[in-house]
Amino acid sequence: MEKGQLILGSEVLRNGPVYRGIMELLARFGYLSIQEVKYGFDLTIQTAINRLFYLKRSGYIQTFKSQTLPPEFYCLTRQGREVVQAFTVSNWINHFVPSQYNVIFQEHTRSVIKTNLALRKILGADYKDWVGEDLLKQNVAYEASQYYWKKKNRVLDGELYLQIHKTRYKRTEAGDLEATGEVSRETWKCGIEVELSSKSLKRYRQQFEVLRRQVYEPFAEEQLYPMMIFLCGSQTIRDNLLKAYQDFSKEFGNCIFYFGLVDEVLQKLKEAPLLKVISGESQVVKAGELNHVSVRIAEAAKVA
């Protein structure tokens, strides 16, 4: 544990924040490759190799064959999980072991990790927390055992908790919108979906049909998810998702939907274009603006 304090203590070791960050990602997502480390911490390949080698030599992480490129992936050892827990590196520990690895899902898992890292860079201090698919599966299974009507709930790729900046506007006598100068901040829960493979339009419609019950509860008029982000592997996937969304656009309450391309968000970060959609009305915004919301107070606090 003394070695753990040396490696993970951000004030003790110059590279402590990077070591701590790598361990946190492994605790949240189970495994990763050198590419995610390079991207997430803005390192060169050689520096990323050095950081991972040091953690491996310390006994906190291990490698296993990826059956793809890069040829090796990394995960926590038993000792590594103990250190993560002892030093509260993460509020969730995924107990992944190499025997659970399935090469078919590795691209999607790693894309979700990179999406998480990109959102951290985009939001900065406004990034608050992340709940991964592993924990969401457990929550859905528990709810299904307690409430029969929730058995068809869809497991999202992640839940992002972020700080929202709300700017209030009022309509003037001339009909224009004018900022009141009042800005409030609150934490929102945002559903994350990463869509890399193309599916039929029918499948996407089924996806949104199930999702509408998770996003908005009409009987209680409760907005369960005020925001959803869909990041797609291609323009075709994005266009088909939009078509499917339109069939149910009026059934999501005031949920703000963002549709974008994974590669653009990873590369352009705050400058990446996102299609912002509310109740079927859309506009293109920059990713750096996704947590800035305007509210028209003169019209029953309508979100814009």
VEXNU-83519 format. One line per 3 residues: number of its first residue (from 1); their letters; for each residue x, y, z of N, C-alpha, C. Coordinates in Angstrom, 1 decimal. Example, Ala and Ser with C-alpha at 12.3 -4.5 7.8 and 13.67 -1.06 7.14 Angstrom:
2
1) as) 13.2,-5.7,7.8,12.3,-4.5,7.8,13.2,-3.3,7.8 | 12.8,-2.2,7.1,13.7,-1.1,7.1,12.9,0.0,7.9
This chain:
304
1) mek) 0.8,-1.2,0.0,0.0,0.0,0.0,0.9,1.3,0.0 | 2.1,1.2,0.6,3.0,2.3,0.5,3.4,2.6,-0.9 | 3.6,1.6,-1.7,3.9,1.8,-3.1,2.7,2.4,-3.8
4) gql) 1.5,2.0,-3.4,0.3,2.6,-4.0,0.2,4.1,-3.7 | 0.6,4.5,-2.5,0.6,5.9,-2.2,1.6,6.6,-3.0 | 2.7,6.1,-3.3,3.8,6.7,-4.1,3.3,6.9,-5.5
7) ilg) 2.7,5.8,-6.1,2.3,5.8,-7.5,1.1,6.7,-7.7 | 0.1,6.6,-6.8,-1.2,7.2,-7.1,-1.3,8.6,-6.4 | -0.4,8.9,-5.6,-0.5,10.2,-4.9,-0.1,11.4,-5.8
10) sev) -1.0,12.2,-6.2,-0.7,13.2,-7.2,0.3,14.3,-6.8 | 0.4,14.4,-5.4,1.4,15.4,-4.9,2.8,14.8,-4.7 | 2.8,13.5,-4.7,4.1,12.8,-4.4,4.9,12.5,-5.6
13) lrn) 4.3,12.0,-6.7,5.0,11.6,-7.9,4.5,12.5,-9.0 | 5.4,13.0,-9.8,5.1,13.9,-10.9,4.1,13.4,-11.8 | 4.1,12.1,-12.1,3.2,11.5,-13.1,2.0,10.8,-12.3
16) gpv) 1.9,11.1,-11.1,0.8,10.5,-10.3,-0.6,10.7,-10.9 | -1.0,11.9,-11.4,-2.3,12.0,-12.0,-2.5,11.1,-13.2 | -1.5,10.8,-14.0,-1.6,9.9,-15.1,-1.8,8.5,-14.7
19) yrg) -1.0,8.0,-13.7,-1.2,6.7,-13.1,-2.5,6.5,-12.5 | -3.0,7.5,-11.8,-4.3,7.4,-11.1,-5.4,7.4,-12.2 | -5.2,8.2,-13.3,-6.2,8.2,-14.4,-6.3,6.9,-15.1
22) ime) -5.2,6.2,-15.3,-5.2,4.9,-16.0,-5.9,3.9,-15.1 | -5.6,3.9,-13.8,-6.2,3.0,-12.9,-7.7,3.2,-12.8 | -8.1,4.4,-12.8,-9.5,4.8,-12.8,-10.3,4.2,-14.0
25) lla) -9.7,4.4,-15.2,-10.3,4.0,-16.4,-10.4,2.4,-16.4 | -9.4,1.7,-16.0,-9.5,0.3,-15.9,-10.5,-0.2,-14.9 | -10.7,0.6,-13.8,-11.7,0.2,-12.8,-13.1,0.4,-13.4
28) rfg) -13.3,1.4,-14.2,-14.6,1.8,-14.7,-15.0,0.9,-15.9 | -14.0,0.6,-16.8,-14.3,0.0,-18.0,-13.8,-1.5,-18.2 | -13.0,-1.9,-17.3,-12.5,-3.3,-17.3,-11.2,-3.5,-18.0
31) yls) -11.0,-3.0,-19.2,-9.7,-3.1,-19.9,-9.6,-1.9,-20.9 | -8.4,-1.7,-21.4,-8.1,-0.7,-22.4,-6.9,-1.1,-23.2 | -6.6,-0.3,-24.2,-5.3,-0.4,-25.0,-4.4,0.8,-24.8
34) iqe) -3.3,0.7,-25.3,-2.3,1.8,-25.3,-2.9,3.0,-26.0 | -3.7,2.8,-27.0,-4.3,3.9,-27.8,-5.1,4.8,-26.9 | -5.9,4.2,-26.0,-6.8,5.0,-25.1,-6.0,5.8,-24.1
37) vky) -4.9,5.2,-23.7,-4.0,6.0,-22.7,-3.3,7.1,-23.4 | -2.9,6.9,-24.6,-2.2,8.0,-25.4,-3.2,9.1,-25.7 | -4.4,8.8,-26.1,-5.4,9.8,-26.4,-5.9,10.5,-25.1
40) gfd) -6.2,9.8,-24.1,-6.8,10.4,-22.9,-5.9,11.3,-22.1 | -4.6,11.1,-22.2,-3.6,11.9,-21.4,-2.7,12.7,-22.3 | -3.0,12.7,-23.6,-2.1,13.5,-24.5,-0.7,13.1,-24.4
43) lti) -0.4,11.8,-24.5,1.0,11.3,-24.4,1.5,10.8,-25.8 | 2.8,10.7,-25.9,3.3,10.1,-27.1,3.2,8.6,-26.9 | 3.4,7.8,-27.9,3.3,6.3,-27.8,4.3,5.8,-26.8
46) qta) 5.6,6.3,-26.9,6.6,5.8,-26.0,6.3,6.2,-24.5 | 5.8,7.4,-24.3,5.5,7.8,-22.9,4.3,6.9,-22.4 | 3.3,6.7,-23.2,2.2,5.8,-22.8,2.7,4.4,-22.4
49) inr) 3.7,3.9,-23.2,4.3,2.6,-23.0,5.0,2.6,-21.6 | 5.7,3.7,-21.4,6.5,3.8,-20.1,5.5,3.8,-18.9 | 4.4,4.6,-19.0,3.5,4.6,-17.9,2.8,3.3,-17.6
52) lfy) 2.4,2.6,-18.6,1.8,1.3,-18.5,2.8,0.2,-18.0 | 4.1,0.3,-18.5,5.1,-0.6,-18.0,5.3,-0.4,-16.5 | 5.4,0.8,-16.0,5.6,1.1,-14.6,4.5,0.5,-13.8
55) lkr) 3.2,0.6,-14.2,2.1,0.1,-13.4,2.1,-1.5,-13.5 | 2.6,-2.0,-14.6,2.6,-3.5,-14.7,3.8,-4.0,-13.8 | 4.9,-3.4,-13.8,6.0,-3.8,-13.0,5.7,-3.7,-11.5
58) sgy) 4.8,-2.8,-11.2,4.4,-2.6,-9.8,3.4,-3.7,-9.4 | 2.9,-4.4,-10.3,1.9,-5.5,-10.0,0.5,-5.1,-10.0 | 0.2,-3.9,-10.5,-1.2,-3.4,-10.4,-2.0,-3.7,-11.7
61) iqt) -1.3,-3.8,-12.8,-2.0,-4.2,-14.1,-1.3,-5.3,-14.7 | -2.0,-6.0,-15.6,-1.5,-7.1,-16.4,-1.9,-7.0,-17.9 | -1.2,-7.7,-18.7,-1.6,-7.7,-20.1,-2.3,-9.0,-20.5
64) fks) -3.0,-9.0,-21.6,-3.6,-10.2,-22.2,-3.7,-10.0,-23.7 | -3.7,-11.1,-24.4,-3.7,-11.0,-25.9,-5.1,-10.4,-26.4 | -5.0,-9.5,-27.3,-6.2,-8.8,-27.8,-6.8,-9.5,-29.0
67) qtl) -6.1,-10.3,-29.7,-6.5,-10.9,-31.0,-6.8,-9.9,-32.0 | -6.3,-8.7,-31.9,-6.4,-7.6,-32.8,-5.3,-6.6,-32.7 | -5.4,-5.4,-33.1,-4.3,-4.4,-32.9,-4.9,-3.3,-32.0
70) ppe) -4.0,-2.8,-31.1,-2.7,-3.3,-30.7,-2.8,-4.8,-30.2 | -1.7,-5.5,-30.2,-1.8,-7.0,-29.9,-2.1,-7.3,-28.4 | -1.9,-6.3,-27.5,-2.1,-6.5,-26.1,-3.0,-5.5,-25.5
73) fyc) -3.9,-5.9,-24.6,-4.7,-5.0,-23.8,-4.3,-5.1,-22.4 | -4.8,-4.2,-21.6,-4.4,-4.1,-20.2,-5.6,-4.1,-19.3 | -5.5,-4.8,-18.1,-6.6,-4.8,-17.1,-5.9,-4.8,-15.7
76) ltr) -6.8,-4.6,-14.7,-6.3,-4.6,-13.3,-6.0,-6.0,-12.8 | -5.0,-6.1,-12.0,-4.8,-7.4,-11.3,-5.6,-7.3,-10.0 | -5.6,-8.4,-9.2,-6.3,-8.4,-7.9,-5.8,-7.3,-7.0
79) qgr) -4.4,-7.3,-7.0,-3.8,-6.3,-6.2,-4.1,-4.8,-6.7 | -4.2,-4.7,-8.0,-4.6,-3.4,-8.5,-6.0,-3.0,-8.1 | -7.0,-3.9,-8.1,-8.3,-3.6,-7.6,-8.3,-3.2,-6.1
82) evv) -7.5,-3.9,-5.4,-7.4,-3.6,-3.9,-6.9,-2.1,-3.7 | -5.9,-1.8,-4.5,-5.3,-0.4,-4.4,-6.3,0.6,-4.9 | -7.0,0.4,-5.9,-8.1,1.3,-6.4,-9.1,1.5,-5.3
85) qaf) -9.5,0.5,-4.6,-10.5,0.6,-3.5,-9.8,1.3,-2.3 | -8.6,1.0,-2.0,-8.0,1.6,-0.8,-7.8,3.1,-0.9 | -7.5,3.5,-2.2,-7.2,4.9,-2.4,-8.3,5.7,-3.1
88) tvs) -9.5,5.0,-3.1,-10.7,5.6,-3.7,-10.4,6.3,-5.0 | -9.8,5.5,-5.9,-9.5,6.0,-7.2,-10.7,6.1,-8.1 | -11.6,5.1,-7.8,-12.9,5.1,-8.6,-14.0,4.7,-7.6
91) nwi) -15.2,5.3,-7.9,-16.4,4.9,-7.1,-17.1,3.6,-7.6 | -16.5,3.0,-8.6,-17.0,1.7,-9.1,-15.8,0.9,-9.6 | -15.8,-0.4,-9.3,-14.7,-1.3,-9.8,-15.3,-2.4,-10.6
94) nhf) -15.0,-2.5,-11.9,-15.4,-3.5,-12.8,-14.4,-4.7,-12.5 | -15.0,-5.9,-12.1,-14.1,-7.0,-11.8,-13.9,-7.9,-13.0 | -13.4,-7.2,-14.1,-13.0,-7.9,-15.3,-11.8,-8.7,-15.2
97) vps) -11.8,-9.9,-15.8,-10.7,-10.8,-15.9,-10.5,-11.2,-17.3 | -9.3,-11.5,-17.8,-9.1,-11.8,-19.2,-10.0,-12.9,-19.8 | -10.4,-13.9,-19.0,-11.2,-15.0,-19.5,-12.6,-14.5,-19.9
100) qyn) -13.0,-13.3,-19.5,-14.3,-12.7,-19.9,-14.2,-11.9,-21.2 | -13.0,-11.8,-21.7,-12.8,-10.9,-22.9,-13.4,-11.6,-24.2 | -14.1,-10.7,-25.0,-14.6,-11.2,-26.2,-14.2,-10.2,-27.3
103) vif) -13.4,-10.6,-28.3,-12.9,-9.7,-29.3,-13.9,-9.0,-30.1 | -15.1,-9.6,-30.2,-16.2,-9.0,-31.0,-16.6,-7.6,-30.5 | -16.5,-7.5,-29.1,-17.0,-6.2,-28.5,-15.9,-5.2,-28.2
106) qeh) -14.7,-5.6,-28.5,-13.6,-4.7,-28.1,-13.6,-3.3,-28.8 | -14.0,-3.2,-30.0,-14.0,-1.9,-30.7,-15.0,-1.0,-30.1 | -16.2,-1.6,-29.8,-17.2,-0.7,-29.1,-16.8,-0.3,-27.7
109) trs) -16.3,-1.2,-26.9,-15.8,-0.9,-25.6,-14.8,0.2,-25.6 | -13.8,0.1,-26.5,-12.8,1.1,-26.6,-13.3,2.5,-27.1 | -14.3,2.4,-28.0,-14.9,3.7,-28.5,-15.7,4.4,-27.4
112) vik) -16.3,3.6,-26.5,-17.0,4.2,-25.3,-16.0,4.8,-24.4 | -14.8,4.2,-24.2,-13.8,4.7,-23.3,-13.3,6.1,-23.9 | -13.0,6.1,-25.2,-12.6,7.3,-25.9,-13.6,8.4,-25.8
115) tnl) -14.9,8.0,-26.0,-16.0,9.0,-25.8,-16.0,9.6,-24.4 | -15.8,8.8,-23.4,-15.7,9.3,-22.1,-14.6,10.3,-21.9 | -13.4,9.9,-22.5,-12.2,10.8,-22.4,-12.5,12.1,-23.1
118) alr) -13.1,12.0,-24.3,-13.4,13.2,-25.1,-14.3,14.2,-24.3 | -15.3,13.6,-23.7,-16.3,14.4,-22.9,-15.6,15.1,-21.7 | -14.7,14.4,-21.1,-13.9,15.0,-20.1,-13.1,16.2,-20.6
121) kil) -12.5,16.1,-21.7,-11.8,17.2,-22.3,-12.7,18.3,-22.7 | -13.9,18.0,-23.3,-14.8,19.0,-23.7,-15.4,19.8,-22.5 | -15.8,19.1,-21.5,-16.5,19.7,-20.4,-15.6,20.3,-19.3
124) gad) -14.4,19.7,-19.2,-13.5,20.2,-18.1,-14.1,20.0,-16.7 | -14.1,21.1,-16.0,-14.7,21.0,-14.6,-16.2,20.7,-14.5 | -16.8,20.9,-15.7,-18.3,20.6,-15.7,-18.6,19.1,-15.9
127) ykd) -17.5,18.3,-16.1,-17.7,16.8,-16.1,-17.7,16.4,-14.6 | -18.8,15.7,-14.2,-18.9,15.3,-12.8,-18.7,13.8,-12.5 | -19.3,13.0,-13.3,-19.2,11.5,-13.0,-19.7,10.7,-14.2
130) wvg) -19.5,9.4,-14.2,-19.8,8.5,-15.2,-20.2,7.2,-14.6 | -21.4,6.7,-15.1,-21.8,5.3,-14.7,-21.7,4.5,-15.9 | -20.9,3.4,-15.8,-20.7,2.5,-17.0,-21.7,1.5,-17.2
133) edl) -21.6,0.8,-18.4,-22.6,-0.2,-18.8,-22.7,-1.3,-17.8 | -21.6,-1.7,-17.2,-21.6,-2.9,-16.3,-22.5,-2.6,-15.1 | -22.4,-1.4,-14.5,-23.3,-1.1,-13.4,-24.7,-0.9,-13.8
136) lkq) -24.9,-0.3,-15.0,-26.3,-0.1,-15.5,-27.0,-1.4,-15.8 | -26.2,-2.4,-16.2,-26.8,-3.7,-16.4,-27.4,-4.3,-15.1 | -26.6,-4.1,-14.0,-27.0,-4.6,-12.7,-28.3,-3.8,-12.3
139) nva) -28.3,-2.5,-12.5,-29.5,-1.7,-12.1,-30.7,-2.1,-12.9 | -30.6,-2.4,-14.2,-31.7,-2.8,-15.0,-32.2,-4.2,-14.6 | -31.3,-5.1,-14.3,-31.7,-6.4,-13.8,-32.4,-6.3,-12.5
142) yea) -32.0,-5.5,-11.6,-32.6,-5.3,-10.3,-34.0,-4.8,-10.5 | -34.1,-3.7,-11.3,-35.4,-3.1,-11.5,-36.4,-4.1,-12.2 | -35.9,-4.9,-13.1,-36.8,-5.9,-13.8,-37.3,-6.9,-12.8
145) sqy) -36.5,-7.2,-11.8,-36.9,-8.2,-10.8,-38.0,-7.6,-9.8 | -38.0,-6.2,-9.7,-38.9,-5.6,-8.8,-40.1,-5.0,-9.5 | -39.9,-4.6,-10.7,-41.1,-3.9,-11.5,-41.2,-4.6,-12.8
148) ywk) -42.3,-5.3,-13.0,-42.4,-6.1,-14.3,-42.4,-5.2,-15.5 | -42.9,-4.0,-15.4,-43.0,-3.1,-16.6,-41.6,-2.6,-17.1 | -40.6,-2.8,-16.3,-39.3,-2.3,-16.7,-38.4,-3.4,-17.3
151) kkn) -39.0,-4.5,-17.6,-38.2,-5.6,-18.1,-37.6,-5.4,-19.5 | -38.2,-4.5,-20.3,-37.7,-4.2,-21.6,-36.8,-3.0,-21.7 | -36.4,-2.4,-20.6,-35.5,-1.3,-20.6,-34.2,-1.6,-21.3
154) rvl) -33.8,-0.6,-22.0,-32.5,-0.7,-22.8,-31.3,-0.3,-21.9 | -30.3,-1.1,-21.9,-29.0,-0.7,-21.2,-28.2,0.3,-22.1 | -28.0,1.5,-21.6,-27.3,2.5,-22.3,-25.8,2.1,-22.2
157) dge) -25.0,2.8,-23.1,-23.6,2.6,-23.1,-22.9,3.3,-21.9 | -23.6,4.3,-21.4,-23.1,5.0,-20.2,-24.0,6.1,-19.8 | -23.9,6.6,-18.6,-24.6,7.7,-18.0,-23.6,8.8,-17.6
160) lyl) -23.7,9.9,-18.2,-22.8,11.0,-17.9,-23.5,12.0,-17.0 | -22.8,12.4,-15.9,-23.3,13.4,-15.0,-22.5,14.7,-15.3 | -23.2,15.8,-15.6,-22.5,17.0,-16.0,-23.2,18.2,-15.5
163) qih) -22.4,19.3,-15.3,-23.0,20.5,-14.8,-23.5,21.3,-16.0 | -24.8,21.7,-15.9,-25.5,22.5,-16.9,-25.5,24.0,-16.5 | -25.2,24.8,-17.5,-25.4,26.3,-17.3,-26.6,26.8,-18.0
166) ktr) -27.6,27.2,-17.2,-28.9,27.6,-17.7,-28.9,29.2,-17.7 | -29.1,29.7,-18.9,-29.3,31.1,-19.1,-30.8,31.4,-19.4 | -31.4,32.3,-18.6,-32.8,32.6,-18.7,-33.1,33.8,-19.7
169) ykr) -34.1,33.6,-20.5,-34.5,34.6,-21.5,-35.9,35.0,-21.3 | -36.3,36.2,-21.6,-37.7,36.6,-21.7,-38.0,37.2,-23.0 | -39.2,37.2,-23.4,-39.6,37.8,-24.7,-40.0,39.2,-24.5
172) tea) -39.4,40.1,-25.3,-39.7,41.5,-25.2,-41.1,41.8,-25.9 | -41.5,43.1,-25.7,-42.7,43.5,-26.4,-42.6,43.4,-27.9 | -41.4,43.6,-28.4,-41.1,43.5,-29.9,-41.1,42.1,-30.4
175) gdl) -41.2,41.1,-29.4,-41.2,39.7,-29.8,-39.8,39.0,-29.8 | -38.8,39.8,-29.5,-37.4,39.2,-29.4,-37.1,38.6,-28.1 | -36.2,37.7,-28.0,-35.7,37.1,-26.8,-34.6,37.9,-26.2
178) eat) -34.6,38.2,-24.9,-33.6,39.0,-24.3,-33.2,38.3,-23.0 | -31.8,38.2,-22.8,-31.3,37.5,-21.6,-31.6,38.3,-20.4 | -32.1,37.7,-19.3,-32.4,38.4,-18.1,-31.2,38.6,-17.2
181) gev) -30.0,38.0,-17.6,-28.8,38.1,-16.8,-28.7,37.0,-15.7 | -29.8,36.2,-15.6,-29.8,35.2,-14.6,-29.3,33.9,-15.1 | -28.2,33.4,-14.6,-27.6,32.1,-15.0,-27.6,31.2,-13.8
184) sre) -28.1,30.0,-13.9,-28.1,29.0,-12.8,-27.4,27.8,-13.3 | -26.9,27.0,-12.3,-26.2,25.8,-12.6,-26.8,24.6,-11.9 | -26.9,23.5,-12.6,-27.4,22.3,-11.9,-26.8,21.0,-12.6
187) twk) -26.8,19.9,-11.9,-26.3,18.7,-12.4,-27.4,17.9,-13.2 | -27.1,17.5,-14.4,-28.0,16.6,-15.2,-27.4,15.3,-15.4 | -28.3,14.3,-15.6,-27.9,13.0,-16.0,-28.2,12.8,-17.5
190) cgi) -27.1,12.4,-18.2,-27.2,12.4,-19.7,-26.9,10.9,-20.1 | -27.8,10.4,-20.9,-27.6,9.0,-21.5,-26.7,9.1,-22.7 | -25.7,8.1,-22.8,-24.8,8.1,-23.8,-25.0,6.8,-24.6
193) eve) -25.0,6.9,-26.0,-25.1,5.8,-26.9,-24.1,6.0,-28.0 | -23.2,4.9,-28.2,-22.2,4.9,-29.2,-22.7,3.9,-30.2 | -23.0,4.3,-31.5,-23.5,3.4,-32.5,-22.4,3.3,-33.6
196) lss) -21.7,2.2,-33.7,-20.7,2.0,-34.7,-21.1,1.2,-35.9 | -22.0,0.2,-35.6,-22.5,-0.7,-36.7,-23.8,-0.3,-37.2 | -24.0,-0.4,-38.5,-25.3,0.0,-39.1,-26.4,-1.1,-38.9
199) ksl) -27.5,-0.7,-38.5,-28.7,-1.6,-38.3,-29.8,-1.1,-39.2 | -30.9,-1.9,-39.3,-32.0,-1.6,-40.1,-32.8,-0.4,-39.4 | -33.5,0.3,-40.2,-34.4,1.3,-39.7,-35.4,0.8,-38.7
202) kry) -35.9,-0.4,-39.0,-36.8,-1.1,-38.0,-36.2,-1.3,-36.7 | -34.9,-1.7,-36.6,-34.2,-1.9,-35.4,-34.1,-0.6,-34.6 | -33.7,0.5,-35.3,-33.6,1.8,-34.7,-34.9,2.3,-34.1
205) rqq) -36.0,2.0,-34.9,-37.3,2.4,-34.4,-37.7,1.7,-33.1 | -37.3,0.4,-33.1,-37.6,-0.4,-31.8,-36.8,0.2,-30.7 | -35.5,0.6,-31.0,-34.7,1.2,-30.0,-35.3,2.4,-29.4
208) fev) -35.8,3.3,-30.2,-36.4,4.5,-29.7,-37.8,4.3,-29.0 | -38.5,3.3,-29.5,-39.7,2.9,-28.8,-39.5,2.5,-27.4 | -38.5,1.8,-27.1,-38.2,1.4,-25.8,-37.6,2.5,-25.0
211) lrr) -36.7,3.3,-25.6,-36.0,4.4,-25.0,-37.0,5.5,-24.5 | -38.1,5.7,-25.2,-39.0,6.8,-24.8,-39.5,6.6,-23.4 | -39.7,5.3,-22.9,-40.2,5.1,-21.6,-39.1,5.3,-20.5
214) qvy) -37.8,5.2,-20.9,-36.7,5.5,-20.0,-36.4,7.0,-19.9 | -36.7,7.7,-20.9,-36.4,9.2,-21.0,-37.4,10.0,-20.3 | -38.7,9.7,-20.5,-39.8,10.5,-20.0,-41.0,9.6,-19.5
217) epf) -41.4,9.9,-18.3,-42.6,9.2,-17.8,-43.8,10.1,-17.9 | -44.7,9.8,-18.8,-45.8,10.7,-19.1,-46.8,10.7,-18.0 | -47.1,9.7,-17.3,-48.1,9.7,-16.2,-47.7,10.6,-15.1
220) aee) -46.4,10.5,-14.7,-45.9,11.3,-13.6,-45.4,12.6,-14.1 | -45.3,12.8,-15.4,-44.7,13.9,-16.1,-43.3,14.2,-15.5 | -42.5,13.1,-15.5,-41.2,13.1,-14.9,-40.1,12.9,-16.0
223) qly) -39.2,13.9,-16.1,-38.1,13.8,-17.1,-37.0,13.0,-16.5 | -36.9,11.8,-16.8,-35.9,10.9,-16.3,-34.5,11.1,-16.8 | -34.4,11.4,-18.1,-33.2,11.9,-18.7,-33.4,13.2,-19.4
226) pmm) -32.9,14.3,-19.0,-33.0,15.6,-19.6,-32.2,15.7,-20.9 | -31.2,14.8,-21.1,-30.3,14.9,-22.2,-29.9,13.5,-22.6 | -29.7,13.4,-24.0,-29.2,12.1,-24.6,-28.2,12.5,-25.6
229) ifl) -27.1,11.8,-25.7,-26.1,12.0,-26.7,-25.9,10.7,-27.5 | -26.0,10.8,-28.9,-25.8,9.6,-29.8,-24.6,10.0,-30.6 | -23.5,9.2,-30.5,-22.4,9.4,-31.4,-22.2,8.2,-32.3
232) cgs) -22.1,8.5,-33.6,-22.3,7.4,-34.6,-21.0,7.2,-35.4 | -20.8,6.0,-35.9,-19.6,5.6,-36.7,-19.6,6.1,-38.1 | -20.8,6.6,-38.6,-20.9,7.1,-40.0,-22.1,8.0,-40.1
235) qti) -22.1,8.8,-41.2,-23.2,9.7,-41.5,-24.5,8.9,-41.7 | -24.3,7.8,-42.4,-25.5,7.0,-42.7,-26.2,6.5,-41.4 | -25.4,6.0,-40.4,-26.0,5.6,-39.2,-26.7,6.8,-38.5
238) rdn) -26.0,7.9,-38.5,-26.6,9.1,-37.9,-28.0,9.5,-38.5 | -28.0,9.4,-39.9,-29.2,9.8,-40.6,-30.4,8.8,-40.3 | -30.0,7.5,-40.2,-31.1,6.5,-39.9,-31.6,6.7,-38.4
241) llk) -30.7,7.0,-37.5,-31.1,7.2,-36.2,-32.1,8.4,-36.1 | -31.8,9.5,-36.8,-32.6,10.6,-36.8,-34.0,10.3,-37.4 | -34.0,9.5,-38.4,-35.3,9.1,-39.0,-36.2,8.3,-38.0
244) ayq) -35.5,7.4,-37.3,-36.2,6.6,-36.3,-36.7,7.5,-35.1 | -35.8,8.5,-34.7,-36.2,9.4,-33.6,-37.4,10.2,-34.0 | -37.5,10.6,-35.2,-38.7,11.5,-35.6,-40.0,10.8,-35.4
247) dfs) -40.1,9.5,-35.4,-41.3,8.8,-35.2,-41.8,8.9,-33.8 | -40.9,9.3,-32.8,-41.3,9.3,-31.4,-40.9,10.7,-30.8 | -40.6,11.7,-31.6,-40.0,12.9,-31.2,-40.8,13.7,-30.1
250) kef) -42.1,13.5,-30.2,-43.0,14.2,-29.2,-43.2,13.5,-27.9 | -42.5,12.3,-27.8,-42.8,11.5,-26.6,-41.6,11.5,-25.6 | -40.7,12.4,-25.8,-39.5,12.5,-24.9,-39.5,13.6,-23.9
253) gnc) -40.7,14.3,-23.8,-40.7,15.5,-22.9,-39.8,16.6,-23.5 | -39.1,17.2,-22.6,-38.1,18.3,-23.0,-36.7,17.8,-23.1 | -36.5,16.5,-23.3,-35.2,15.9,-23.4,-34.5,16.5,-24.6
256) ify) -33.2,17.0,-24.4,-32.4,17.5,-25.5,-31.5,16.3,-26.1 | -31.7,16.1,-27.4,-30.9,15.1,-28.0,-29.8,15.7,-28.8 | -28.6,15.1,-28.8,-27.5,15.5,-29.6,-27.1,14.3,-30.4
259) fgl) -26.9,14.5,-31.7,-26.4,13.5,-32.7,-25.1,14.0,-33.3 | -24.1,13.1,-33.3,-22.8,13.5,-33.9,-22.1,12.3,-34.3 | -20.9,12.5,-34.9,-20.0,11.5,-35.4,-18.9,11.3,-34.4
262) vde) -18.6,10.0,-34.1,-17.6,9.7,-33.1,-16.2,10.3,-33.4 | -15.8,10.1,-34.6,-14.4,10.6,-35.0,-14.3,12.1,-35.0 | -15.4,12.8,-35.3,-15.3,14.3,-35.3,-15.2,14.7,-33.8
265) vlq) -16.0,14.1,-32.9,-15.9,14.5,-31.5,-14.5,14.2,-30.9 | -14.0,13.0,-31.3,-12.7,12.7,-30.7,-11.6,13.6,-31.2 | -11.7,14.0,-32.5,-10.6,14.8,-33.1,-10.8,16.3,-32.9
268) klk) -12.0,16.8,-33.0,-12.3,18.3,-32.9,-12.7,18.7,-31.5 | -13.1,17.8,-30.7,-13.5,18.1,-29.3,-14.5,19.2,-29.3 | -14.2,20.4,-28.7,-15.2,21.4,-28.5,-15.7,22.0,-29.8
271) eap) -14.9,21.9,-30.8,-15.3,22.4,-32.1,-16.1,21.5,-33.0 | -16.3,20.2,-32.5,-17.1,19.2,-33.3,-18.5,19.6,-33.4 | -19.1,19.5,-34.6,-20.5,19.8,-34.8,-21.4,18.7,-34.3
274) llk) -22.5,19.2,-33.6,-23.5,18.2,-33.1,-24.9,18.8,-33.5 | -25.7,17.9,-33.9,-27.1,18.3,-34.2,-27.9,18.2,-33.0 | -28.4,19.3,-32.5,-29.2,19.5,-31.3,-30.7,19.4,-31.7
277) vis) -31.4,18.5,-31.1,-32.8,18.3,-31.4,-33.7,18.3,-30.2 | -34.7,19.1,-30.2,-35.7,19.1,-29.1,-37.1,19.0,-29.7 | -37.8,18.0,-29.4,-39.2,17.8,-29.9,-39.3,17.9,-31.4
280) ges) -38.3,17.5,-32.1,-38.3,17.5,-33.5,-37.6,18.7,-34.2 | -37.4,19.8,-33.4,-36.8,21.0,-33.9,-35.3,20.9,-33.7 | -34.5,21.2,-34.8,-33.1,20.9,-34.7,-32.2,22.2,-35.1
283) qvv) -31.0,22.2,-34.7,-30.0,23.2,-35.0,-28.6,22.6,-34.8 | -27.6,23.0,-35.5,-26.3,22.6,-35.4,-25.5,23.5,-34.4 | -24.9,22.8,-33.4,-24.1,23.6,-32.4,-22.7,22.9,-32.3
286) kag) -21.8,23.6,-31.6,-20.5,23.0,-31.3,-20.6,22.2,-30.0 | -19.8,21.1,-30.0,-19.8,20.3,-28.8,-19.5,21.0,-27.5 | -18.7,22.1,-27.6,-18.4,22.9,-26.4,-19.6,23.6,-25.8
289) eln) -20.7,23.6,-26.6,-21.9,24.3,-26.1,-22.9,23.3,-25.5 | -22.6,22.0,-25.5,-23.7,21.1,-25.2,-24.2,21.2,-23.8 | -23.5,21.8,-22.9,-24.0,21.9,-21.5,-24.5,23.3,-21.2
292) hvs) -24.7,24.1,-22.3,-25.2,25.5,-22.1,-26.7,25.5,-22.6 | -27.6,25.8,-21.8,-29.0,25.7,-22.1,-29.7,27.0,-21.8 | -30.6,27.4,-22.8,-31.4,28.6,-22.6,-32.8,28.2,-22.2
295) vri) -33.4,29.0,-21.3,-34.7,28.8,-20.9,-35.6,30.0,-21.1 | -36.7,29.9,-21.8,-37.6,31.0,-22.0,-38.6,31.1,-20.8 | -38.4,32.0,-19.9,-39.2,32.0,-18.7,-40.6,32.5,-19.0
298) aea) -40.8,33.3,-20.0,-42.1,33.9,-20.3,-43.0,32.9,-21.0 | -42.5,31.7,-21.3,-43.3,30.7,-22.0,-43.3,29.4,-21.2 | -43.6,29.4,-19.9,-43.7,28.3,-19.1,-42.3,27.5,-19.0
301) akv) -41.3,28.3,-18.9,-39.9,27.8,-18.8,-39.6,26.7,-19.9 | -39.8,27.1,-21.1,-39.6,26.2,-22.2,-38.1,26.1,-22.5 | -37.5,24.9,-22.5,-36.1,24.8,-22.8,-35.8,25.0,-24.3
304) a) -34.7,25.7,-24.6,-34.3,25.9,-26.0,-32.9,25.4,-26.2
